[in-house]
Amino acid sequence: MRFLSVTLLALKAAKALRERQDRPSSMNDQNSNDPLHGVTLEQILVSLVERYGWDSLGTSIDIRCFNYDPSIKSSLKFLRRTPWARKKVEELYLRSKKNLWEK
């Protein structure tokens, strides 16, 4: 009896999963146009530091966490709390990626 109930639950779960996969998700449609979808702030920052280095990054975006004793951890903390700075970092990242794609 117990085996039967477990099997029924597994069949119901599999059916629900198939139904979800067949149905287009509006959330996936909304995010598909966002070039930053799936990219974390840490990935963005690491990519920019590898590409430009802290000195050039501090020149491009004049914020203290890039110019004085820079680190990924302190920069992430500041960028998560400061929307205008995060926007500038994201814009620089998108411009740098666009330049790579054009080459």
BELRAPE-V62009 format. One record per backbone hydrogen bond with DSSP energy under -1.0 kcal/mol. NH is the residue of the N-H (numbers start at 1). CO is the residue of the C=O. Records with the same first field share a line. If there is no record, write none. Layout:
NH=CO  CO
This chain:
5=1
6=2
7=3
8=4
9=5
10=6
11=7
12=8
13=9
14=10
15=11
16=12
17=13
18=14
19=15
20=16
21=17
22=18
23=19
29=25
30=26
31=27
32=28
34=31
37=34
39=36
44=40
45=41
46=42
47=43
48=44
49=45
50=46
51=47
52=48
53=49
57=53
58=54
59=55
60=56
61=57
63=61
66=63
67=63
68=64
75=71
76=72
77=73
78=74
79=75
80=76
86=82
87=83
88=84
89=85
90=86
91=87
92=88
93=89
94=90
95=91
96=92
97=93
98=94
99=95
100=96
101=97
102=98
